[in-house]
């Protein structure tokens, strides 16, 4: 090899040794950096979308920890539906709606569930448990199904309503025991009228008292009784339903400010209570403390205002009596009448009495009104009192009308809701707080079936049996668990 070759070979060996040492030290340094870095990455895990499985997993994706169903513990009426949503909470602390992979179920038979979307429909009155399952994770909620509302009566500052199961509920002012719950405490949520589960057939709420007929035809009353308007022969207030007489043939009853009208199965008209303006129609001005047989004829429907009365006979003729200072009798005059006088010659199918104005629907579905018009409650685009019926709009599709203290509400056959008159407390339901002298449509809904106008509040029932209220709520008469007036319709559970 020679000396030069030996020297070069030795130098090459030295270089290889030194390079190896450098690489070894570099590897040690790199490893020293990588070990904690890998540890940090391992601890952090991965991000990304939801998972349909539970447990710790090793995929790096957050795992589903729990499910909450919203809305929580909902209430709905028989035949109505609501959408439930499964909200998942994940191991990374985030919450999101689970839109796929959810299995829905109901434990009982009170509701039916659309398994692919979580829509539930009430089938029977009662409670049921609805569950949402993803893998091994289960969420649940209790759903309450109630009977739909079938009848509503808005009184002075209280409200009474009947459900399809026959039970009566009341709320609002209870100063005179007019809610019938055995107390004189105001209520701002629907409270069951005393007597437990009772099959009531019809109810009418007056200024501070209530009259109702049970399914067996018996008549009951409670609340204020200063003028004998309850008909129990006394002037003592009653905080619970008190039976009036022993008859079992009552068909319809109407409560006014301080007097009552009722018709029995034979079509006989009876009246009792205050009679200062001749509102009982018996030819006198003396109060009556018990139901007293009144005007002759065969009667079908009755309506009681503040001081006047209206009724339709079986032949469709309309009659009026009592106070008439604002033309509310509709006979063209302003003099009180203590006996029935016929109003026009038309055939009528429905009538209602406000504080001092009246409205009626003719057989051809045309609407007429008359009487006090201080706030436009007659609806003829004026403010002067009207002493004879005037047609309200040219429409001939009116299905129901109700006169309140200073406002009027009505429903057309197309399901639309209309209001006019005073709106000082939001009782028209249009949110404007402005009086209207012409009928104005309230909202855009086409599913209204019934409406009842009270002192300064209003209630309506929709086709699905849900109950809606608006207007004055100082006494809790809207029933939405507050005492704040409501200018737009709100659903009452």
TAFEN-V208922 format. One record per run of one state. SS is the DSSP state (a for helix, b for strand, c for the rest). FROM is the first residue (numbers start at 1). LEN is the number of residues. If there is no record, write none. Layout:
SS;FROM;LEN, SS;FROM;LEN
This chain:
c;1;1, a;2;43, c;45;19, b;64;7, c;71;4, b;75;3, c;78;3, b;81;3, c;84;1, b;85;6, c;91;4, b;95;3, c;98;5, b;103;4, c;107;4, b;111;4, c;115;4, b;119;4, c;123;3, b;126;9, c;135;2, b;137;10, c;147;2, b;149;6, c;155;3, b;158;6, c;164;4, b;168;5, c;173;14, b;187;6, c;193;7, b;200;6, c;206;3, b;209;6, c;215;4, b;219;5, c;224;8, b;232;1, c;233;5, b;238;6, c;244;6, b;250;6, c;256;3, b;259;6, c;265;4, b;269;5, c;274;14, b;288;6, c;294;5, b;299;6, c;305;3, b;308;6, c;314;4, b;318;5, c;323;8, b;331;1, c;332;5, b;337;6, c;343;5, b;348;6, c;354;3, b;357;6, c;363;4, b;367;5, c;372;14, b;386;6, c;392;6, b;398;6, c;404;3, b;407;6, c;413;4, b;417;5, c;422;8, b;430;1, c;431;5, b;436;6, c;442;6, b;448;6, c;454;3, b;457;6, c;463;4, b;467;5, c;472;8, b;480;1, c;481;5, b;486;7, c;493;1
